[in-house]
Amino acid sequence: MCESIGPTNYPKARKDHDCMASVFLNEQNWSPSDLSMGITEAKDWVKARQNNYKIKKGEKYLNQTMTHERKLYSFKAIPKIHNICLKYDLYDEC
């Protein structure tokens, strides 16, 4: 089970990072129409895909310190993609 052990921060990226929320989005192999997304969410998804699911330098991103199986890691995500994953319950138990 994953657990957040610190506050959620929204720093500005100093370099490109992989969006970890996009992994969960892509594992489903769905399209925006499969989830009955609104046009705004679909545009956010398409923009993330065009950027190869990267948090681009200069963009704000969600950063949480997490634990999973007693290992510490930093979860980094594009906030809009993270919100899509939460809304459509795409995160698994880790």
PDB file of N, CA, C and O in Angstrom:
ATOM      1  N   MET A   1       0.839  -1.184   0.000  1.00  0.00           N
ATOM      2  CA  MET A   1       0.000   0.000   0.000  1.00  0.00           C
ATOM      3  C   MET A   1       0.881   1.244   0.000  1.00  0.00           C
ATOM      4  O   MET A   1       1.847   1.320   0.759  1.00  0.00           O
ATOM      5  N   CYS A   2       0.560   2.203  -0.832  1.00  0.00           N
ATOM      6  CA  CYS A   2       1.292   3.463  -0.888  1.00  0.00           C
ATOM      7  C   CYS A   2       0.746   4.408   0.164  1.00  0.00           C
ATOM      8  O   CYS A   2      -0.438   4.388   0.501  1.00  0.00           O
ATOM      9  N   GLU A   3       1.642   5.233   0.669  1.00  0.00           N
ATOM     10  CA  GLU A   3       1.239   6.188   1.683  1.00  0.00           C
ATOM     11  C   GLU A   3       2.038   7.469   1.518  1.00  0.00           C
ATOM     12  O   GLU A   3       3.262   7.444   1.390  1.00  0.00           O
ATOM     13  N   SER A   4       1.331   8.583   1.522  1.00  0.00           N
ATOM     14  CA  SER A   4       1.991   9.883   1.474  1.00  0.00           C
ATOM     15  C   SER A   4       2.508  10.195   2.867  1.00  0.00           C
ATOM     16  O   SER A   4       1.768  10.069   3.843  1.00  0.00           O
ATOM     17  N   ILE A   5       3.775  10.603   2.974  1.00  0.00           N
ATOM     18  CA  ILE A   5       4.331  10.876   4.290  1.00  0.00           C
ATOM     19  C   ILE A   5       4.757  12.330   4.455  1.00  0.00           C
ATOM     20  O   ILE A   5       5.424  12.679   5.430  1.00  0.00           O
ATOM     21  N   GLY A   6       4.389  13.140   3.544  1.00  0.00           N
ATOM     22  CA  GLY A   6       4.761  14.549   3.636  1.00  0.00           C
ATOM     23  C   GLY A   6       3.732  15.404   2.927  1.00  0.00           C
ATOM     24  O   GLY A   6       2.767  14.889   2.362  1.00  0.00           O
ATOM     25  N   PRO A   7       3.937  16.701   2.958  1.00  0.00           N
ATOM     26  CA  PRO A   7       2.991  17.593   2.282  1.00  0.00           C
ATOM     27  C   PRO A   7       3.107  17.484   0.764  1.00  0.00           C
ATOM     28  O   PRO A   7       4.129  17.056   0.227  1.00  0.00           O
ATOM     29  N   THR A   8       2.053  17.877   0.106  1.00  0.00           N
ATOM     30  CA  THR A   8       2.074  17.976  -1.352  1.00  0.00           C
ATOM     31  C   THR A   8       2.617  19.345  -1.719  1.00  0.00           C
ATOM     32  O   THR A   8       2.124  20.367  -1.241  1.00  0.00           O
ATOM     33  N   ASN A   9       3.621  19.361  -2.560  1.00  0.00           N
ATOM     34  CA  ASN A   9       4.232  20.608  -3.013  1.00  0.00           C
ATOM     35  C   ASN A   9       3.996  20.781  -4.510  1.00  0.00           C
ATOM     36  O   ASN A   9       3.741  19.818  -5.233  1.00  0.00           O
ATOM     37  N   TYR A  10       4.086  22.022  -4.951  1.00  0.00           N
ATOM     38  CA  TYR A  10       3.932  22.339  -6.377  1.00  0.00           C
ATOM     39  C   TYR A  10       5.116  23.192  -6.838  1.00  0.00           C
ATOM     40  O   TYR A  10       4.953  24.375  -7.134  1.00  0.00           O
ATOM     41  N   PRO A  11       6.307  22.588  -6.900  1.00  0.00           N
ATOM     42  CA  PRO A  11       7.476  23.352  -7.342  1.00  0.00           C
ATOM     43  C   PRO A  11       7.466  23.573  -8.855  1.00  0.00           C
ATOM     44  O   PRO A  11       6.712  22.934  -9.590  1.00  0.00           O
ATOM     45  N   LYS A  12       8.309  24.481  -9.293  1.00  0.00           N
ATOM     46  CA  LYS A  12       8.511  24.712 -10.725  1.00  0.00           C
ATOM     47  C   LYS A  12       9.659  23.805 -11.163  1.00  0.00           C
ATOM     48  O   LYS A  12      10.715  23.783 -10.532  1.00  0.00           O
ATOM     49  N   ALA A  13       9.449  23.067 -12.236  1.00  0.00           N
ATOM     50  CA  ALA A  13      10.457  22.108 -12.712  1.00  0.00           C
ATOM     51  C   ALA A  13      11.696  22.833 -13.218  1.00  0.00           C
ATOM     52  O   ALA A  13      11.604  23.760 -14.022  1.00  0.00           O
ATOM     53  N   ARG A  14      12.862  22.395 -12.733  1.00  0.00           N
ATOM     54  CA  ARG A  14      14.134  22.934 -13.210  1.00  0.00           C
ATOM     55  C   ARG A  14      14.669  22.118 -14.386  1.00  0.00           C
ATOM     56  O   ARG A  14      15.613  22.525 -15.063  1.00  0.00           O
ATOM     57  N   LYS A  15      14.054  20.970 -14.613  1.00  0.00           N
ATOM     58  CA  LYS A  15      14.390  20.111 -15.758  1.00  0.00           C
ATOM     59  C   LYS A  15      13.143  19.293 -16.076  1.00  0.00           C
ATOM     60  O   LYS A  15      12.177  19.321 -15.313  1.00  0.00           O
ATOM     61  N   ASP A  16      13.150  18.575 -17.176  1.00  0.00           N
ATOM     62  CA  ASP A  16      12.019  17.720 -17.518  1.00  0.00           C
ATOM     63  C   ASP A  16      11.986  16.503 -16.588  1.00  0.00           C
ATOM     64  O   ASP A  16      13.024  15.962 -16.208  1.00  0.00           O
ATOM     65  N   HIS A  17      10.772  16.091 -16.235  1.00  0.00           N
ATOM     66  CA  HIS A  17      10.561  14.902 -15.405  1.00  0.00           C
ATOM     67  C   HIS A  17       9.488  14.045 -16.069  1.00  0.00           C
ATOM     68  O   HIS A  17       8.649  14.556 -16.811  1.00  0.00           O
ATOM     69  N   ASP A  18       9.515  12.758 -15.803  1.00  0.00           N
ATOM     70  CA  ASP A  18       8.426  11.876 -16.222  1.00  0.00           C
ATOM     71  C   ASP A  18       7.221  12.133 -15.331  1.00  0.00           C
ATOM     72  O   ASP A  18       7.370  12.319 -14.123  1.00  0.00           O
ATOM     73  N   CYS A  19       6.042  12.146 -15.911  1.00  0.00           N
ATOM     74  CA  CYS A  19       4.806  12.277 -15.150  1.00  0.00           C
ATOM     75  C   CYS A  19       4.385  10.876 -14.715  1.00  0.00           C
ATOM     76  O   CYS A  19       4.013  10.045 -15.544  1.00  0.00           O
ATOM     77  N   MET A  20       4.446  10.624 -13.417  1.00  0.00           N
ATOM     78  CA  MET A  20       4.128   9.295 -12.901  1.00  0.00           C
ATOM     79  C   MET A  20       2.623   8.994 -12.974  1.00  0.00           C
ATOM     80  O   MET A  20       2.236   7.829 -13.057  1.00  0.00           O
ATOM     81  N   ALA A  21       1.781  10.016 -12.946  1.00  0.00           N
ATOM     82  CA  ALA A  21       0.342   9.800 -13.088  1.00  0.00           C
ATOM     83  C   ALA A  21       0.017   9.280 -14.482  1.00  0.00           C
ATOM     84  O   ALA A  21      -0.922   8.503 -14.656  1.00  0.00           O
ATOM     85  N   SER A  22       0.788   9.706 -15.468  1.00  0.00           N
ATOM     86  CA  SER A  22       0.545   9.263 -16.844  1.00  0.00           C
ATOM     87  C   SER A  22       0.732   7.761 -17.010  1.00  0.00           C
ATOM     88  O   SER A  22       0.111   7.150 -17.879  1.00  0.00           O
ATOM     89  N   VAL A  23       1.576   7.169 -16.189  1.00  0.00           N
ATOM     90  CA  VAL A  23       1.752   5.708 -16.237  1.00  0.00           C
ATOM     91  C   VAL A  23       0.418   5.021 -15.969  1.00  0.00           C
ATOM     92  O   VAL A  23       0.042   4.090 -16.681  1.00  0.00           O
ATOM     93  N   PHE A  24      -0.298   5.482 -14.942  1.00  0.00           N
ATOM     94  CA  PHE A  24      -1.589   4.884 -14.605  1.00  0.00           C
ATOM     95  C   PHE A  24      -2.612   5.154 -15.695  1.00  0.00           C
ATOM     96  O   PHE A  24      -3.445   4.299 -15.999  1.00  0.00           O
ATOM     97  N   LEU A  25      -2.550   6.329 -16.278  1.00  0.00           N
ATOM     98  CA  LEU A  25      -3.459   6.692 -17.362  1.00  0.00           C
ATOM     99  C   LEU A  25      -3.226   5.793 -18.576  1.00  0.00           C
ATOM    100  O   LEU A  25      -4.182   5.322 -19.192  1.00  0.00           O
ATOM    101  N   ASN A  26      -1.979   5.559 -18.916  1.00  0.00           N
ATOM    102  CA  ASN A  26      -1.646   4.766 -20.094  1.00  0.00           C
ATOM    103  C   ASN A  26      -1.819   3.272 -19.885  1.00  0.00           C
ATOM    104  O   ASN A  26      -2.076   2.547 -20.846  1.00  0.00           O
ATOM    105  N   GLU A  27      -1.684   2.789 -18.648  1.00  0.00           N
ATOM    106  CA  GLU A  27      -1.866   1.356 -18.384  1.00  0.00           C
ATOM    107  C   GLU A  27      -3.278   0.900 -18.725  1.00  0.00           C
ATOM    108  O   GLU A  27      -3.494  -0.266 -19.054  1.00  0.00           O
ATOM    109  N   GLN A  28      -4.230   1.807 -18.650  1.00  0.00           N
ATOM    110  CA  GLN A  28      -5.624   1.461 -18.925  1.00  0.00           C
ATOM    111  C   GLN A  28      -5.886   1.272 -20.416  1.00  0.00           C
ATOM    112  O   GLN A  28      -6.860   0.629 -20.807  1.00  0.00           O
ATOM    113  N   ASN A  29      -5.009   1.836 -21.243  1.00  0.00           N
ATOM    114  CA  ASN A  29      -5.156   1.743 -22.693  1.00  0.00           C
ATOM    115  C   ASN A  29      -6.509   2.285 -23.145  1.00  0.00           C
ATOM    116  O   ASN A  29      -7.153   1.715 -24.026  1.00  0.00           O
ATOM    117  N   TRP A  30      -6.927   3.378 -22.543  1.00  0.00           N
ATOM    118  CA  TRP A  30      -8.185   4.037 -22.873  1.00  0.00           C
ATOM    119  C   TRP A  30      -7.924   5.301 -23.650  1.00  0.00           C
ATOM    120  O   TRP A  30      -6.799   5.796 -23.719  1.00  0.00           O
ATOM    121  N   SER A  31      -8.976   5.806 -24.227  1.00  0.00           N
ATOM    122  CA  SER A  31      -8.923   7.119 -24.862  1.00  0.00           C
ATOM    123  C   SER A  31      -9.846   8.038 -24.073  1.00  0.00           C
ATOM    124  O   SER A  31     -10.650   7.556 -23.274  1.00  0.00           O
ATOM    125  N   PRO A  32      -9.752   9.336 -24.275  1.00  0.00           N
ATOM    126  CA  PRO A  32     -10.653  10.245 -23.561  1.00  0.00           C
ATOM    127  C   PRO A  32     -12.133   9.911 -23.748  1.00  0.00           C
ATOM    128  O   PRO A  32     -12.925  10.085 -22.822  1.00  0.00           O
ATOM    129  N   SER A  33     -12.511   9.437 -24.923  1.00  0.00           N
ATOM    130  CA  SER A  33     -13.926   9.121 -25.147  1.00  0.00           C
ATOM    131  C   SER A  33     -14.378   7.902 -24.340  1.00  0.00           C
ATOM    132  O   SER A  33     -15.558   7.788 -24.010  1.00  0.00           O
ATOM    133  N   ASP A  34     -13.456   6.991 -24.018  1.00  0.00           N
ATOM    134  CA  ASP A  34     -13.813   5.819 -23.215  1.00  0.00           C
ATOM    135  C   ASP A  34     -14.225   6.207 -21.796  1.00  0.00           C
ATOM    136  O   ASP A  34     -15.009   5.498 -21.164  1.00  0.00           O
ATOM    137  N   LEU A  35     -13.709   7.310 -21.296  1.00  0.00           N
ATOM    138  CA  LEU A  35     -14.017   7.749 -19.938  1.00  0.00           C
ATOM    139  C   LEU A  35     -15.105   8.817 -19.909  1.00  0.00           C
ATOM    140  O   LEU A  35     -15.425   9.336 -18.840  1.00  0.00           O
ATOM    141  N   SER A  36     -15.664   9.146 -21.035  1.00  0.00           N
ATOM    142  CA  SER A  36     -16.663  10.214 -21.134  1.00  0.00           C
ATOM    143  C   SER A  36     -16.130  11.517 -20.558  1.00  0.00           C
ATOM    144  O   SER A  36     -16.830  12.224 -19.833  1.00  0.00           O
ATOM    145  N   MET A  37     -14.888  11.821 -20.889  1.00  0.00           N
ATOM    146  CA  MET A  37     -14.255  13.042 -20.402  1.00  0.00           C
ATOM    147  C   MET A  37     -14.870  14.261 -21.046  1.00  0.00           C
ATOM    148  O   MET A  37     -15.393  14.212 -22.159  1.00  0.00           O
ATOM    149  N   GLY A  38     -14.793  15.351 -20.318  1.00  0.00           N
ATOM    150  CA  GLY A  38     -15.168  16.633 -20.873  1.00  0.00           C
ATOM    151  C   GLY A  38     -14.079  17.106 -21.820  1.00  0.00           C
ATOM    152  O   GLY A  38     -12.991  16.533 -21.869  1.00  0.00           O
ATOM    153  N   ILE A  39     -14.375  18.137 -22.559  1.00  0.00           N
ATOM    154  CA  ILE A  39     -13.439  18.641 -23.560  1.00  0.00           C
ATOM    155  C   ILE A  39     -12.159  19.170 -22.909  1.00  0.00           C
ATOM    156  O   ILE A  39     -11.074  19.010 -23.469  1.00  0.00           O
ATOM    157  N   THR A  40     -12.268  19.793 -21.744  1.00  0.00           N
ATOM    158  CA  THR A  40     -11.087  20.326 -21.065  1.00  0.00           C
ATOM    159  C   THR A  40     -10.147  19.209 -20.638  1.00  0.00           C
ATOM    160  O   THR A  40      -8.936  19.308 -20.837  1.00  0.00           O
ATOM    161  N   GLU A  41     -10.695  18.145 -20.051  1.00  0.00           N
ATOM    162  CA  GLU A  41      -9.862  17.012 -19.642  1.00  0.00           C
ATOM    163  C   GLU A  41      -9.218  16.345 -20.848  1.00  0.00           C
ATOM    164  O   GLU A  41      -8.044  15.975 -20.808  1.00  0.00           O
ATOM    165  N   ALA A  42      -9.981  16.193 -21.908  1.00  0.00           N
ATOM    166  CA  ALA A  42      -9.442  15.575 -23.124  1.00  0.00           C
ATOM    167  C   ALA A  42      -8.286  16.410 -23.687  1.00  0.00           C
ATOM    168  O   ALA A  42      -7.281  15.855 -24.132  1.00  0.00           O
ATOM    169  N   LYS A  43      -8.425  17.734 -23.667  1.00  0.00           N
ATOM    170  CA  LYS A  43      -7.346  18.609 -24.145  1.00  0.00           C
ATOM    171  C   LYS A  43      -6.107  18.472 -23.271  1.00  0.00           C
ATOM    172  O   LYS A  43      -4.984  18.467 -23.776  1.00  0.00           O
ATOM    173  N   ASP A  44      -6.311  18.359 -21.948  1.00  0.00           N
ATOM    174  CA  ASP A  44      -5.180  18.180 -21.033  1.00  0.00           C
ATOM    175  C   ASP A  44      -4.456  16.875 -21.331  1.00  0.00           C
ATOM    176  O   ASP A  44      -3.226  16.825 -21.307  1.00  0.00           O
ATOM    177  N   TRP A  45      -5.212  15.822 -21.609  1.00  0.00           N
ATOM    178  CA  TRP A  45      -4.633  14.515 -21.929  1.00  0.00           C
ATOM    179  C   TRP A  45      -3.822  14.603 -23.224  1.00  0.00           C
ATOM    180  O   TRP A  45      -2.691  14.122 -23.295  1.00  0.00           O
ATOM    181  N   VAL A  46      -4.416  15.223 -24.242  1.00  0.00           N
ATOM    182  CA  VAL A  46      -3.737  15.344 -25.533  1.00  0.00           C
ATOM    183  C   VAL A  46      -2.452  16.159 -25.382  1.00  0.00           C
ATOM    184  O   VAL A  46      -1.426  15.801 -25.960  1.00  0.00           O
ATOM    185  N   LYS A  47      -2.496  17.252 -24.611  1.00  0.00           N
ATOM    186  CA  LYS A  47      -1.283  18.063 -24.391  1.00  0.00           C
ATOM    187  C   LYS A  47      -0.199  17.240 -23.710  1.00  0.00           C
ATOM    188  O   LYS A  47       0.969  17.309 -24.095  1.00  0.00           O
ATOM    189  N   ALA A  48      -0.579  16.462 -22.699  1.00  0.00           N
ATOM    190  CA  ALA A  48       0.399  15.617 -22.004  1.00  0.00           C
ATOM    191  C   ALA A  48       1.001  14.596 -22.972  1.00  0.00           C
ATOM    192  O   ALA A  48       2.208  14.356 -22.955  1.00  0.00           O
ATOM    193  N   ARG A  49       0.164  14.004 -23.807  1.00  0.00           N
ATOM    194  CA  ARG A  49       0.656  13.018 -24.786  1.00  0.00           C
ATOM    195  C   ARG A  49       1.612  13.679 -25.783  1.00  0.00           C
ATOM    196  O   ARG A  49       2.639  13.097 -26.134  1.00  0.00           O
ATOM    197  N   GLN A  50       1.282  14.885 -26.238  1.00  0.00           N
ATOM    198  CA  GLN A  50       2.152  15.604 -27.184  1.00  0.00           C
ATOM    199  C   GLN A  50       3.521  15.907 -26.559  1.00  0.00           C
ATOM    200  O   GLN A  50       4.526  15.991 -27.265  1.00  0.00           O
ATOM    201  N   ASN A  51       3.549  16.070 -25.240  1.00  0.00           N
ATOM    202  CA  ASN A  51       4.810  16.316 -24.526  1.00  0.00           C
ATOM    203  C   ASN A  51       5.449  15.018 -24.045  1.00  0.00           C
ATOM    204  O   ASN A  51       6.318  15.035 -23.173  1.00  0.00           O
ATOM    205  N   ASN A  52       5.018  13.890 -24.615  1.00  0.00           N
ATOM    206  CA  ASN A  52       5.534  12.571 -24.233  1.00  0.00           C
ATOM    207  C   ASN A  52       5.399  12.306 -22.738  1.00  0.00           C
ATOM    208  O   ASN A  52       6.254  11.666 -22.125  1.00  0.00           O
ATOM    209  N   TYR A  53       4.299  12.815 -22.158  1.00  0.00           N
ATOM    210  CA  TYR A  53       3.986  12.622 -20.742  1.00  0.00           C
ATOM    211  C   TYR A  53       5.119  13.091 -19.846  1.00  0.00           C
ATOM    212  O   TYR A  53       5.424  12.467 -18.830  1.00  0.00           O
ATOM    213  N   LYS A  54       5.735  14.191 -20.233  1.00  0.00           N
ATOM    214  CA  LYS A  54       6.815  14.795 -19.462  1.00  0.00           C
ATOM    215  C   LYS A  54       6.317  16.068 -18.778  1.00  0.00           C
ATOM    216  O   LYS A  54       5.523  16.825 -19.337  1.00  0.00           O
ATOM    217  N   ILE A  55       6.796  16.279 -17.579  1.00  0.00           N
ATOM    218  CA  ILE A  55       6.653  17.567 -16.924  1.00  0.00           C
ATOM    219  C   ILE A  55       7.778  18.401 -17.518  1.00  0.00           C
ATOM    220  O   ILE A  55       8.953  18.075 -17.347  1.00  0.00           O
ATOM    221  N   LYS A  56       7.432  19.451 -18.199  1.00  0.00           N
ATOM    222  CA  LYS A  56       8.429  20.243 -18.911  1.00  0.00           C
ATOM    223  C   LYS A  56       9.080  21.278 -17.995  1.00  0.00           C
ATOM    224  O   LYS A  56       8.458  21.784 -17.061  1.00  0.00           O
ATOM    225  N   LYS A  57      10.323  21.575 -18.280  1.00  0.00           N
ATOM    226  CA  LYS A  57      11.073  22.578 -17.530  1.00  0.00           C
ATOM    227  C   LYS A  57      10.261  23.873 -17.476  1.00  0.00           C
ATOM    228  O   LYS A  57       9.756  24.349 -18.493  1.00  0.00           O
ATOM    229  N   GLY A  58      10.149  24.430 -16.273  1.00  0.00           N
ATOM    230  CA  GLY A  58       9.412  25.681 -16.088  1.00  0.00           C
ATOM    231  C   GLY A  58       7.967  25.502 -15.666  1.00  0.00           C
ATOM    232  O   GLY A  58       7.343  26.456 -15.203  1.00  0.00           O
ATOM    233  N   GLU A  59       7.419  24.301 -15.816  1.00  0.00           N
ATOM    234  CA  GLU A  59       6.033  24.047 -15.426  1.00  0.00           C
ATOM    235  C   GLU A  59       5.953  23.652 -13.953  1.00  0.00           C
ATOM    236  O   GLU A  59       6.864  23.022 -13.417  1.00  0.00           O
ATOM    237  N   LYS A  60       4.854  24.030 -13.310  1.00  0.00           N
ATOM    238  CA  LYS A  60       4.617  23.583 -11.940  1.00  0.00           C
ATOM    239  C   LYS A  60       4.107  22.145 -11.996  1.00  0.00           C
ATOM    240  O   LYS A  60       3.370  21.766 -12.907  1.00  0.00           O
ATOM    241  N   TYR A  61       4.512  21.360 -11.011  1.00  0.00           N
ATOM    242  CA  TYR A  61       4.084  19.965 -10.958  1.00  0.00           C
ATOM    243  C   TYR A  61       3.783  19.560  -9.526  1.00  0.00           C
ATOM    244  O   TYR A  61       4.231  20.210  -8.581  1.00  0.00           O
ATOM    245  N   LEU A  62       3.037  18.505  -9.370  1.00  0.00           N
ATOM    246  CA  LEU A  62       2.713  17.963  -8.056  1.00  0.00           C
ATOM    247  C   LEU A  62       3.866  17.079  -7.606  1.00  0.00           C
ATOM    248  O   LEU A  62       4.347  16.243  -8.371  1.00  0.00           O
ATOM    249  N   ASN A  63       4.309  17.261  -6.370  1.00  0.00           N
ATOM    250  CA  ASN A  63       5.398  16.466  -5.827  1.00  0.00           C
ATOM    251  C   ASN A  63       4.998  15.990  -4.428  1.00  0.00           C
ATOM    252  O   ASN A  63       4.719  16.804  -3.548  1.00  0.00           O
ATOM    253  N   GLN A  64       4.973  14.673  -4.229  1.00  0.00           N
ATOM    254  CA  GLN A  64       4.647  14.093  -2.930  1.00  0.00           C
ATOM    255  C   GLN A  64       5.710  13.067  -2.566  1.00  0.00           C
ATOM    256  O   GLN A  64       6.162  12.301  -3.417  1.00  0.00           O
ATOM    257  N   THR A  65       6.103  13.058  -1.312  1.00  0.00           N
ATOM    258  CA  THR A  65       6.992  12.015  -0.828  1.00  0.00           C
ATOM    259  C   THR A  65       6.116  10.856  -0.394  1.00  0.00           C
ATOM    260  O   THR A  65       5.197  11.029   0.407  1.00  0.00           O
ATOM    261  N   MET A  66       6.402   9.666  -0.925  1.00  0.00           N
ATOM    262  CA  MET A  66       5.562   8.486  -0.697  1.00  0.00           C
ATOM    263  C   MET A  66       6.418   7.322  -0.195  1.00  0.00           C
ATOM    264  O   MET A  66       7.639   7.310  -0.345  1.00  0.00           O
ATOM    265  N   THR A  67       5.744   6.358   0.400  1.00  0.00           N
ATOM    266  CA  THR A  67       6.390   5.088   0.721  1.00  0.00           C
ATOM    267  C   THR A  67       5.579   3.977   0.077  1.00  0.00           C
ATOM    268  O   THR A  67       4.355   4.061  -0.032  1.00  0.00           O
ATOM    269  N   HIS A  68       6.278   2.940  -0.344  1.00  0.00           N
ATOM    270  CA  HIS A  68       5.654   1.737  -0.888  1.00  0.00           C
ATOM    271  C   HIS A  68       6.574   0.577  -0.544  1.00  0.00           C
ATOM    272  O   HIS A  68       7.748   0.565  -0.915  1.00  0.00           O
ATOM    273  N   GLU A  69       6.025  -0.395   0.168  1.00  0.00           N
ATOM    274  CA  GLU A  69       6.808  -1.546   0.609  1.00  0.00           C
ATOM    275  C   GLU A  69       8.103  -1.105   1.291  1.00  0.00           C
ATOM    276  O   GLU A  69       9.183  -1.619   1.002  1.00  0.00           O
ATOM    277  N   ARG A  70       7.969  -0.155   2.189  1.00  0.00           N
ATOM    278  CA  ARG A  70       9.071   0.386   2.997  1.00  0.00           C
ATOM    279  C   ARG A  70      10.145   1.111   2.190  1.00  0.00           C
ATOM    280  O   ARG A  70      11.243   1.348   2.693  1.00  0.00           O
ATOM    281  N   LYS A  71       9.838   1.463   0.950  1.00  0.00           N
ATOM    282  CA  LYS A  71      10.772   2.229   0.122  1.00  0.00           C
ATOM    283  C   LYS A  71      10.233   3.638  -0.042  1.00  0.00           C
ATOM    284  O   LYS A  71       9.033   3.842  -0.230  1.00  0.00           O
ATOM    285  N   LEU A  72      11.119   4.591   0.028  1.00  0.00           N
ATOM    286  CA  LEU A  72      10.783   5.999  -0.084  1.00  0.00           C
ATOM    287  C   LEU A  72      10.984   6.444  -1.535  1.00  0.00           C
ATOM    288  O   LEU A  72      11.989   6.112  -2.165  1.00  0.00           O
ATOM    289  N   TYR A  73      10.017   7.197  -2.051  1.00  0.00           N
ATOM    290  CA  TYR A  73      10.187   7.753  -3.395  1.00  0.00           C
ATOM    291  C   TYR A  73       9.412   9.049  -3.523  1.00  0.00           C
ATOM    292  O   TYR A  73       8.564   9.367  -2.690  1.00  0.00           O
ATOM    293  N   SER A  74       9.709   9.784  -4.564  1.00  0.00           N
ATOM    294  CA  SER A  74       9.050  11.046  -4.848  1.00  0.00           C
ATOM    295  C   SER A  74       8.091  10.830  -6.024  1.00  0.00           C
ATOM    296  O   SER A  74       8.506  10.440  -7.116  1.00  0.00           O
ATOM    297  N   PHE A  75       6.821  11.088  -5.784  1.00  0.00           N
ATOM    298  CA  PHE A  75       5.800  10.967  -6.819  1.00  0.00           C
ATOM    299  C   PHE A  75       5.666  12.335  -7.475  1.00  0.00           C
ATOM    300  O   PHE A  75       5.321  13.313  -6.812  1.00  0.00           O
ATOM    301  N   LYS A  76       5.939  12.406  -8.785  1.00  0.00           N
ATOM    302  CA  LYS A  76       5.872  13.648  -9.546  1.00  0.00           C
ATOM    303  C   LYS A  76       4.839  13.492 -10.646  1.00  0.00           C
ATOM    304  O   LYS A  76       4.832  12.500 -11.376  1.00  0.00           O
ATOM    305  N   ALA A  77       3.961  14.491 -10.758  1.00  0.00           N
ATOM    306  CA  ALA A  77       2.888  14.372 -11.745  1.00  0.00           C
ATOM    307  C   ALA A  77       2.453  15.738 -12.256  1.00  0.00           C
ATOM    308  O   ALA A  77       2.574  16.751 -11.567  1.00  0.00           O
ATOM    309  N   ILE A  78       1.950  15.737 -13.472  1.00  0.00           N
ATOM    310  CA  ILE A  78       1.275  16.910 -14.023  1.00  0.00           C
ATOM    311  C   ILE A  78      -0.039  17.024 -13.252  1.00  0.00           C
ATOM    312  O   ILE A  78      -0.831  16.081 -13.269  1.00  0.00           O
ATOM    313  N   PRO A  79      -0.294  18.138 -12.581  1.00  0.00           N
ATOM    314  CA  PRO A  79      -1.491  18.235 -11.741  1.00  0.00           C
ATOM    315  C   PRO A  79      -2.803  17.880 -12.449  1.00  0.00           C
ATOM    316  O   PRO A  79      -3.659  17.221 -11.859  1.00  0.00           O
ATOM    317  N   LYS A  80      -2.969  18.301 -13.686  1.00  0.00           N
ATOM    318  CA  LYS A  80      -4.221  18.012 -14.397  1.00  0.00           C
ATOM    319  C   LYS A  80      -4.362  16.522 -14.693  1.00  0.00           C
ATOM    320  O   LYS A  80      -5.474  15.994 -14.667  1.00  0.00           O
ATOM    321  N   ILE A  81      -3.261  15.840 -14.971  1.00  0.00           N
ATOM    322  CA  ILE A  81      -3.308  14.392 -15.218  1.00  0.00           C
ATOM    323  C   ILE A  81      -3.571  13.664 -13.905  1.00  0.00           C
ATOM    324  O   ILE A  81      -4.325  12.692 -13.874  1.00  0.00           O
ATOM    325  N   HIS A  82      -2.960  14.125 -12.830  1.00  0.00           N
ATOM    326  CA  HIS A  82      -3.215  13.553 -11.504  1.00  0.00           C
ATOM    327  C   HIS A  82      -4.704  13.666 -11.160  1.00  0.00           C
ATOM    328  O   HIS A  82      -5.300  12.715 -10.655  1.00  0.00           O
ATOM    329  N   ASN A  83      -5.297  14.821 -11.433  1.00  0.00           N
ATOM    330  CA  ASN A  83      -6.724  15.016 -11.146  1.00  0.00           C
ATOM    331  C   ASN A  83      -7.605  14.090 -11.981  1.00  0.00           C
ATOM    332  O   ASN A  83      -8.621  13.598 -11.490  1.00  0.00           O
ATOM    333  N   ILE A  84      -7.229  13.846 -13.234  1.00  0.00           N
ATOM    334  CA  ILE A  84      -7.975  12.898 -14.074  1.00  0.00           C
ATOM    335  C   ILE A  84      -7.894  11.499 -13.456  1.00  0.00           C
ATOM    336  O   ILE A  84      -8.901  10.795 -13.373  1.00  0.00           O
ATOM    337  N   CYS A  85      -6.704  11.103 -13.028  1.00  0.00           N
ATOM    338  CA  CYS A  85      -6.536   9.775 -12.412  1.00  0.00           C
ATOM    339  C   CYS A  85      -7.369   9.640 -11.151  1.00  0.00           C
ATOM    340  O   CYS A  85      -7.956   8.586 -10.903  1.00  0.00           O
ATOM    341  N   LEU A  86      -7.427  10.699 -10.351  1.00  0.00           N
ATOM    342  CA  LEU A  86      -8.252  10.656  -9.138  1.00  0.00           C
ATOM    343  C   LEU A  86      -9.734  10.577  -9.491  1.00  0.00           C
ATOM    344  O   LEU A  86     -10.469   9.762  -8.934  1.00  0.00           O
ATOM    345  N   LYS A  87     -10.164  11.420 -10.409  1.00  0.00           N
ATOM    346  CA  LYS A  87     -11.586  11.487 -10.772  1.00  0.00           C
ATOM    347  C   LYS A  87     -12.107  10.163 -11.320  1.00  0.00           C
ATOM    348  O   LYS A  87     -13.222   9.752 -11.001  1.00  0.00           O
ATOM    349  N   TYR A  88     -11.305   9.501 -12.142  1.00  0.00           N
ATOM    350  CA  TYR A  88     -11.749   8.257 -12.776  1.00  0.00           C
ATOM    351  C   TYR A  88     -11.195   7.020 -12.072  1.00  0.00           C
ATOM    352  O   TYR A  88     -11.268   5.915 -12.609  1.00  0.00           O
ATOM    353  N   ASP A  89     -10.638   7.202 -10.867  1.00  0.00           N
ATOM    354  CA  ASP A  89     -10.171   6.100 -10.021  1.00  0.00           C
ATOM    355  C   ASP A  89      -9.190   5.190 -10.762  1.00  0.00           C
ATOM    356  O   ASP A  89      -9.347   3.970 -10.777  1.00  0.00           O
ATOM    357  N   LEU A  90      -8.176   5.805 -11.378  1.00  0.00           N
ATOM    358  CA  LEU A  90      -7.216   5.050 -12.160  1.00  0.00           C
ATOM    359  C   LEU A  90      -6.026   4.560 -11.356  1.00  0.00           C
ATOM    360  O   LEU A  90      -5.301   3.668 -11.798  1.00  0.00           O
ATOM    361  N   TYR A  91      -5.819   5.132 -10.183  1.00  0.00           N
ATOM    362  CA  TYR A  91      -4.714   4.662  -9.340  1.00  0.00           C
ATOM    363  C   TYR A  91      -5.089   3.339  -8.712  1.00  0.00           C
ATOM    364  O   TYR A  91      -6.199   3.158  -8.212  1.00  0.00           O
ATOM    365  N   ASP A  92      -4.140   2.413  -8.747  1.00  0.00           N
ATOM    366  CA  ASP A  92      -4.371   1.126  -8.092  1.00  0.00           C
ATOM    367  C   ASP A  92      -3.787   1.195  -6.676  1.00  0.00           C
ATOM    368  O   ASP A  92      -3.424   2.273  -6.207  1.00  0.00           O
ATOM    369  N   GLU A  93      -3.699   0.096  -6.026  1.00  0.00           N
ATOM    370  CA  GLU A  93      -3.154   0.051  -4.669  1.00  0.00           C
ATOM    371  C   GLU A  93      -1.637   0.145  -4.664  1.00  0.00           C
ATOM    372  O   GLU A  93      -1.025  -0.039  -3.612  1.00  0.00           O
ATOM    373  N   CYS A  94      -1.032   0.415  -5.758  1.00  0.00           N
ATOM    374  CA  CYS A  94       0.412   0.549  -5.964  1.00  0.00           C
ATOM    375  C   CYS A  94       1.062  -0.741  -6.246  1.00  0.00           C
ATOM    376  O   CYS A  94       2.277  -0.791  -6.443  1.00  0.00           O
TER     377      CYS A  94
END
